[in-house]
Structure formats: C-alpha cells, structure tokens
Amino acid sequence: MAPLDNQRDPMDKFNLRPGIFILLGLLGSLWLAGADEALPLLKVNGETYTNVTVTRVTATDIYFTSTNGMGNAKLKNLSHKLQKHFHYDAAKAKAAESQQAADAAQYIGASAGRIR
C-alpha cells in the first residue's frame, strides 16, 4: 500500500545523507594519512637510491620504489635521522625479528612434515 500524501514514509526518519558524507570524509582522511612519502634520495649501506617513494614501513623494514625499481631496507641500517623520522624502536624491531624467526621455523617444520 502506497503512503498517502499526508503520511510520512517510515524510512524518512533515517536520513542517511549526513552519515554518508561523514563516512566518506573519514575514509578520505584515512587515505591521505596512509599516503606514500617521497624522498629525493635514500642512502643505505653505501647504496644510493633516487626518486624514492616509501610505500610501507614496519617495525623492522622500509619498503620503497625508486628509479632502480622496488626495494626494501632494514630500518637499523638507515641514518639516525631517518630512523627517528620513521619511528624506529630497536626493542620493538628485535621482538618483531624474533617473532618472524619463530614463525619461519614453525612454517619450515610444518612443511617438512608434509613432504615426508
């Protein structure tokens, strides 16, 4: 049955338009916060990379693209200034590396059991 002209549709009380705009604004700000960072150059262990775009930073590594292609480097091998910029924490990095080693050992052990 269609609503009469003088009756309101029950769904009108849920005006979703403002909520949608708020959601889109929040998603847009999250996208900008995760934007890639550009560096003119990056020096790591005697290698120099130019036109660097940092795509991801973890507790242990920095992942990037450059004119040489894709690459990654250990944060502990960056200059102190860049370590500070990327919030390097030696204790957190050591814990993450220990967890990575344990995960790799577990994977290798599980894989070896399936091969036999």
N, C-alpha and C positions, 0 to 999 in steps of 0.2 A: 504494500500500500504506500503510495507516494505521500510525503508530508504535505499538509495544506500550506498555503502561502503564509498564514499567520502562525504556523508552528515551526519551531527550530528543529533542524536535524540534530539528533543526539550526538553526532560526531563533531558538531561545531564547537562543543566545549573543549575539544582537544585541538587547539590551534597550534599546529606543529611548525609553522613557518619560523617563528623566532628560535625555536630549538634547533632547527636545521641550520640556520645561519650561525648560531653559536658553535655547533658541532663542526661545521666547515671552517670556522675561524680557528678553533683549537687544532684541528688536523693540519691546517696551513702553518700554524706556528710550530708544531712539532716537525713538520717537513723542513722548515727553514732552520730549525735548531740542529737538525741532522745533516745540514748541507756540507758538501765536501769543502775542504780547506786547500787553498792554493799556496804553494811556496815557490819562490823563484828558483831556489836550489836547495839541495839536501846533501850533506856530506856524511857518509857512513863508512868507517873502516877504510879510508883512503879512496873510496869511490865517490864521485860527484854526480848527482842526478839533477837535471834541469827541468824546468816547467813541471814541477811536481804537484800532483793533486792527491791529497790524503783522502782515502776512501773509507778507512776503518782504523780504529785504534783499540787495542785490547790491553790487558794488564801487562803483557809481555812484548807485544809487537805493534808495528805501524805498517799498514798496507797502503800502497800508493800506485799511481801511474805516473809515468814521466815520458820524456822523449825517447827513452830506451825501451819503453814498454811497461809491463806490470812488475811490481816488486814488493818486497817486504824487508823489514829490518827489525832487529831487536832494539827495544827502547833503551836498554842498558848500553848500547853501542852509540847512542846519539850524544851530542854535546849536552852539557848540564843545562844550558838554556832551553834546548828543545825538550829535554826530559821534564823540566819544570812546566813548560808550555803544555805538554801532553799528559801532565799529572802522573808521571812515573813514580811508583812506590816500590822500592826494592823488595820489601817484605811481601807485598801482595803478588809481585811478579814471581818470587821464589815459590810461594804457595801455589800459584797457578801452574808453574812448571812442574812441580811435584805432582799435582793432580793430573796433568797431561801425561806424565810418565806412567803413573799408575793406570790411567785409562788405556794407554797404549799396551802396557803389559797384560792387562786383562783381555784386550782385544786379541793380542797375539796368542795368548793361552787358549782362548775360546776358538780361534781359527785353527790352531794346531790340533785341537780335539776333534774337529770336523774332518780334517784331512785324513786321519788315520783310518 
